[in-house]
Amino acid sequence: MDLQLNGKTALVTGGSIGLGRAIAKSLAEEGCQLAILARREAHLIEAADAIAANGYERPLIIVEDITSDGMQDQIKAQVESQFGRLDILINNAGGSRPMAGLGTEEEWAEAMLLNYIAGRRLTHAFIPSMRAHKFGRVVNITGGDEPAPMNAAVPPNGAVHLWAKALSREVGADGVTVNSIPPGRIHSEQIDERLLPTEAAQQAWVAENCPAGYIGEPEDLAVLVAFLCSPRARYINGQVIHVDGGARRYAH
């Protein structure tokens, strides 16, 4: 299927490794011009070099902490200076925040800033231009919003889903869609080095939780992102779509 993305411009935050890198690669393969953003410059350079080595246009590299004050204006200026406009925003930067006990005020505030506020600020910076051009795609890579062990990243996930739904209703008539994807267990730095760092731990988790019978690869999620960014996905808006091999136990 031709996703009709050739020549579209896209920004992927957290685009240097894992899910973000796979998403960037998938969008490049569909013909998008890319900007990838993260804090670690060496990883960004490696990701950009890999995309260019496969014959695609080398992405613009933006070394930035999305939680820093005023970052949205700086990022917008760099993207528009390079490409003129932005069609697609992938809010992928974020991370789990497990805590001991009830956590501290600082831990809760940091998790909300990283996993909700920063992405909202960045989105709101680009939305007016998307509306003016009658096309835009925002995809938020979030996480589960079902309470399990105490984790400061869970409430921000719920906040993103509610905000994204409200925003989708505000901008839908202008050709802009806003959707969210909570990944299940997918091979990444967070899963493979922190949450399930051994093969035995991964196999045990799969046996107990995942009907698919394996932990997913980043590409399993990237294909959905690419489709949601396509003009062909114009009627999919305000949705929360889980990519987890069936691990989620609830029907809605």
C-alpha positions as a printed NumPy array, in Angstrom:
array([[  0.   ,   0.   ,   0.   ],
       [  1.27 ,   3.465,  -0.885],
       [  0.934,   5.484,   2.321],
       [  1.187,   8.775,   0.401],
       [  3.852,  10.115,   2.767],
       [  6.477,  11.017,   0.191],
       [  7.71 ,  14.548,   0.865],
       [  5.942,  14.916,   4.221],
       [  8.043,  16.317,   7.068],
       [  8.222,  14.532,  10.405],
       [  9.776,  15.11 ,  13.815],
       [ 10.418,  12.132,  16.102],
       [ 11.323,  12.913,  19.703],
       [ 13.358,  10.28 ,  21.494],
       [ 14.431,   9.348,  17.986],
       [ 17.928,   8.051,  18.618],
       [ 17.286,   4.505,  19.884],
       [ 14.614,   1.885,  20.339],
       [ 11.057,   2.738,  19.353],
       [ 11.913,   6.238,  18.189],
       [ 14.691,   5.039,  15.92 ],
       [ 12.46 ,   2.351,  14.393],
       [  9.694,   4.894,  13.818],
       [ 12.128,   7.296,  12.165],
       [ 13.406,   4.522,   9.897],
       [  9.881,   3.528,   8.929],
       [  8.919,   7.097,   8.054],
       [ 12.129,   7.538,   6.05 ],
       [ 11.282,   4.406,   4.066],
       [  7.92 ,   5.972,   3.227],
       [  9.628,   9.068,   1.846],
       [  9.387,  11.495,   4.756],
       [ 11.904,  14.211,   5.452],
       [ 12.965,  13.739,   9.056],
       [ 14.128,  15.53 ,  12.14 ],
       [ 15.134,  13.323,  15.064],
       [ 15.51 ,  14.697,  18.569],
       [ 17.108,  13.356,  21.74 ],
       [ 19.598,  14.359,  24.424],
       [ 22.433,  12.016,  23.442],
       [ 24.149,  13.383,  20.357],
       [ 26.264,  10.293,  19.658],
       [ 23.167,   8.092,  19.425],
       [ 21.443,  10.628,  17.174],
       [ 24.407,  10.734,  14.82 ],
       [ 24.475,   6.936,  14.665],
       [ 20.746,   6.797,  13.899],
       [ 20.997,   9.48 ,  11.207],
       [ 24.001,   7.781,   9.625],
       [ 22.137,   4.463,   9.507],
       [ 19.15 ,   6.02 ,   7.742],
       [ 21.42 ,   7.781,   5.236],
       [ 23.397,   4.579,   4.641],
       [ 20.179,   2.893,   3.499],
       [ 19.797,   5.478,   0.762],
       [ 17.353,   7.861,   2.427],
       [ 17.74 ,  11.565,   3.115],
       [ 19.831,  12.138,   6.242],
       [ 17.663,  13.422,   9.099],
       [ 18.127,  16.767,  10.753],
       [ 19.628,  16.162,  14.19 ],
       [ 18.285,  18.164,  17.138],
       [ 20.117,  17.703,  20.431],
       [ 17.625,  18.934,  23.011],
       [ 16.065,  18.115,  26.363],
       [ 12.337,  18.443,  25.804],
       [ 11.795,  19.278,  29.477],
       [ 13.919,  22.443,  29.306],
       [ 12.22 ,  25.836,  29.465],
       [ 11.239,  27.244,  26.099],
       [ 12.384,  24.134,  24.224],
       [  9.268,  24.056,  22.046],
       [ 10.083,  27.398,  20.435],
       [ 13.704,  26.419,  19.79 ],
       [ 12.699,  23.09 ,  18.257],
       [ 10.001,  24.686,  16.105],
       [ 12.49 ,  27.249,  14.817],
       [ 15.016,  24.577,  13.833],
       [ 12.457,  22.394,  12.081],
       [ 10.861,  25.245,  10.158],
       [ 14.251,  26.685,   9.209],
       [ 15.187,  23.337,   7.643],
       [ 11.857,  22.219,   6.147],
       [  9.529,  25.219,   6.165],
       [  6.774,  23.368,   8.019],
       [  6.009,  20.207,   9.972],
       [  3.389,  17.683,   8.919],
       [  3.963,  14.888,  11.435],
       [  4.92 ,  14.977,  15.117],
       [  5.785,  11.781,  16.983],
       [  5.851,  12.411,  20.737],
       [  8.004,   9.456,  21.723],
       [ 10.271,  10.901,  24.432],
       [  9.376,   9.679,  27.913],
       [ 10.04 ,   6.89 ,  30.333],
       [  8.818,   4.716,  33.152],
       [  9.286,   6.053,  36.683],
       [  8.923,   3.238,  39.253],
       [  9.256,   4.455,  42.826],
       [  9.843,   3.162,  46.31 ],
       [  6.857,   3.79 ,  48.524],
       [  4.797,   6.859,  47.665],
       [  7.611,   8.734,  45.946],
       [  8.584,  12.369,  46.396],
       [  7.003,  15.521,  45.063],
       [ 10.03 ,  15.965,  42.809],
       [  9.619,  12.478,  41.316],
       [  5.936,  13.035,  40.559],
       [  6.567,  16.47 ,  39.05 ],
       [  9.457,  15.233,  36.875],
       [  7.38 ,  12.35 ,  35.525],
       [  4.479,  14.623,  34.643],
       [  6.785,  17.114,  32.929],
       [  8.57 ,  14.46 ,  30.874],
       [  5.635,  12.259,  29.967],
       [  2.838,  14.782,  29.481],
       [  3.621,  18.488,  29.742],
       [  6.631,  18.543,  27.391],
       [  4.809,  16.714,  24.6  ],
       [  1.73 ,  18.902,  25.008],
       [  3.834,  22.063,  24.752],
       [  5.607,  20.824,  21.651],
       [  2.349,  19.777,  20.   ],
       [  0.673,  23.094,  20.708],
       [  3.637,  24.881,  19.128],
       [  3.133,  23.067,  15.81 ],
       [ -0.662,  22.69 ,  15.707],
       [ -1.471,  26.172,  14.316],
       [  0.659,  25.569,  11.207],
       [ -0.829,  22.098,  10.711],
       [ -4.33 ,  23.549,  10.872],
       [ -3.429,  26.325,   8.451],
       [ -2.118,  23.782,   5.934],
       [ -5.127,  21.487,   6.457],
       [ -2.972,  18.475,   7.25 ],
       [ -1.269,  17.219,  10.382],
       [ -0.578,  14.047,  12.282],
       [  0.285,  13.785,  15.976],
       [  1.069,  10.345,  17.397],
       [  1.841,  10.006,  21.098],
       [  3.797,   6.974,  22.253],
       [  2.55 ,   6.598,  25.802],
       [  2.191,   3.597,  28.102],
       [ -0.337,   1.753,  30.201],
       [ -2.795,   3.72 ,  32.303],
       [ -3.875,   0.734,  34.39 ],
       [ -2.564,   1.089,  37.955],
       [ -0.075,  -1.641,  38.846],
       [  2.953,  -1.043,  41.076],
       [  3.42 ,   2.612,  42.048],
       [  4.883,   4.355,  39.015],
       [  4.861,   8.11 ,  38.438],
       [  4.614,   7.647,  34.66 ],
       [  1.157,   6.068,  34.792],
       [ -0.922,   9.206,  35.574],
       [  0.792,  11.175,  32.77 ],
       [ -0.169,   8.413,  30.337],
       [ -3.797,   8.874,  31.294],
       [ -3.409,  12.643,  31.005],
       [ -2.008,  12.317,  27.478],
       [ -4.897,  10.09 ,  26.407],
       [ -7.5  ,  12.556,  27.727],
       [ -5.739,  15.631,  26.33 ],
       [ -5.201,  13.942,  22.951],
       [ -8.888,  13.043,  22.732],
       [ -9.924,  16.619,  23.476],
       [ -7.376,  18.012,  21.016],
       [ -8.515,  15.621,  18.29 ],
       [-12.013,  17.037,  18.533],
       [-10.694,  20.582,  18.35 ],
       [ -8.547,  20.089,  15.239],
       [-10.226,  17.24 ,  13.358],
       [-12.138,  19.493,  10.971],
       [ -8.813,  20.979,   9.838],
       [ -7.369,  17.676,   8.625],
       [ -5.319,  17.06 ,  11.767],
       [ -5.491,  13.78 ,  13.678],
       [ -4.183,  13.026,  17.161],
       [ -3.787,   9.432,  18.303],
       [ -1.97 ,   7.592,  21.081],
       [ -0.195,   4.24 ,  21.143],
       [  0.635,   2.547,  24.444],
       [  3.313,  -0.078,  23.746],
       [  3.332,  -3.333,  25.602],
       [  6.608,  -5.109,  26.23 ],
       [  8.748,  -4.278,  23.198],
       [ 12.507,  -4.743,  23.018],
       [ 14.094,  -1.439,  23.987],
       [ 16.654,  -0.005,  26.345],
       [ 13.984,   0.364,  29.009],
       [ 12.726,  -3.209,  28.735],
       [ 15.981,  -5.054,  28.013],
       [ 18.207,  -3.201,  30.461],
       [ 15.874,  -2.169,  33.27 ],
       [ 12.532,  -3.898,  33.448],
       [ 13.336,  -7.403,  32.134],
       [ 17.141,  -7.494,  31.945],
       [ 17.607, -11.25 ,  31.596],
       [ 16.389, -13.847,  29.126],
       [ 14.829, -15.8  ,  31.99 ],
       [ 12.886, -12.741,  33.175],
       [ 11.62 , -12.082,  29.674],
       [ 10.539, -15.664,  29.11 ],
       [  8.756, -15.753,  32.465],
       [  6.892, -12.55 ,  31.689],
       [  5.848, -13.807,  28.258],
       [  4.619, -17.119,  29.63 ],
       [  2.406, -15.4  ,  32.179],
       [  1.208, -12.39 ,  30.228],
       [  1.551, -12.398,  26.44 ],
       [ -0.693, -14.49 ,  24.163],
       [  1.549, -13.735,  21.175],
       [  4.274, -15.764,  22.869],
       [  7.133, -13.273,  22.503],
       [  8.261,  -9.754,  23.294],
       [  7.677,  -7.436,  20.364],
       [ 10.221,  -5.676,  18.195],
       [ 10.226,  -1.889,  17.676],
       [  9.175,  -2.433,  14.065],
       [  5.935,  -4.039,  15.285],
       [  4.884,  -0.631,  16.57 ],
       [  6.536,   1.486,  13.877],
       [  4.313,   0.05 ,  11.137],
       [  1.213,   1.322,  12.945],
       [  2.748,   4.75 ,  13.444],
       [  3.51 ,   5.034,   9.737],
       [ -0.054,   4.126,   8.835],
       [ -1.581,   6.581,  11.316],
       [  0.594,   9.319,   9.809],
       [ -0.699,   8.59 ,   6.342],
       [ -3.441,  10.551,   4.57 ],
       [ -5.089,   7.147,   4.232],
       [ -5.689,   7.129,   8.011],
       [ -7.705,  10.354,   7.9  ],
       [-10.741,   8.889,   9.713],
       [ -8.765,   7.449,  12.639],
       [ -8.684,  10.216,  15.218],
       [ -8.662,  10.535,  18.998],
       [ -7.919,   6.858,  19.509],
       [ -5.791,   4.896,  21.981],
       [ -4.447,   1.811,  20.199],
       [ -2.509,  -0.763,  22.204],
       [  0.372,  -2.65 ,  20.574],
       [  1.175,  -5.395,  23.042],
       [  0.715,  -8.865,  21.546],
       [ -2.601,  -9.163,  23.372],
       [ -1.094,  -8.758,  26.826],
       [ -3.615,  -6.174,  28.014],
       [ -6.395,  -7.91 ,  29.926],
       [ -9.138,  -5.36 ,  29.432],
       [-11.39 ,  -4.989,  26.388],
       [-11.563,  -1.184,  26.508]])
